[in-house]
Amino acid sequence: MDHGPWYVSAMAHLAGTDRSQLLLLPEAVDDYVGPDNPVRFIEAFVDGLDLGAAGFVRVQPKSTGRPGYDPADLLKLYIYGYLNRVRSSRRLEAETHRNIEVIWLLRHLKPDFKTVADFRRDNRAAFKAVFREFVVLCRQLDLFGRELVAVDGTRIKAVNNKNRNFTRTSLARFIEEADEKLAGYMKRLDEGDADDDHTPGGGSGRDGAKLAEKIAAIQGKRDRQKALLAEMERAGAEQISLTDPDARAMARMTKVGVGYNIQLAVDVKHKLIAEQAVSNQVLDLGLLAQQDRDQSCDISGDRLR
């Protein structure tokens, strides 16, 4: 049966618009961002903060030199990344070039990744004041139900590799194993010397040199481990991390990694975080009461007035 040309066109795939076609797009970037878009809240919230009082650096620009970025703009970018799970400074830089929401938020500013990373590093302590101000705002808007709070903990990974985290037990075991290896190598050297005495020119000098190198390497590693163990005993610590000194070995599900113990108290009315704390305590024992007390102060305002 001949269905005619209309049947063929009906079965074709959807075709996009020609890339060379001229379009009548909105003239203003503001037209692309709806009135209920979260970036408008970020804009209003940050503009209402006193960043100087919060402790942010370079709030007042210098009278000379090349102009720098306003800390308020960089804070807006940081909060946007937090809300959208964009943590990398390089990815945040990429968003400033392609994301229409970020383009609207920063008014076409495009800070590079190093500027974003330096801003986070230099204002680490000031972020806590911003989070407190957000809790105050939520309380003023009656967003906390103040009736039921859920408290839970989780583990986050640190930059410290587990091979650079040591406990007293592991260090003592490493030192014991090193002593056993050193004793075995020394015995082999003694046996090699005895063979040379009975067989002049036996050619064991090369093997002896290799053993001597191994002994020196193990001895150096053993000395470093003994120094770490002595440092832990002086400080009364049970663990030590070389890359991130505050990180601790944490059990997460069936695996053990090096990181931190995060405790959160969430108000159930709008699922807002009322209080958070970072601890290097391995167990949650004793942290529940602390979170319950802290979030009660935050929501009631006893600590925030």
PyMOL commands that set and color helices and strands:
alter all, ss='L'
color gray80, all
select helices_A, chain A and resi 5-10+29-32+38-47+51-54+71-83+89-98+100-106+113-122+126-140+162-164+168-198+205-235+287-300
alter helices_A, ss='H'
color red, helices_A
select strands_A, chain A and resi 149-157+165-167+239-241+248-252+255-267+272-279
alter strands_A, ss='S'
color yellow, strands_A
deselect
rebuild
show_as cartoon
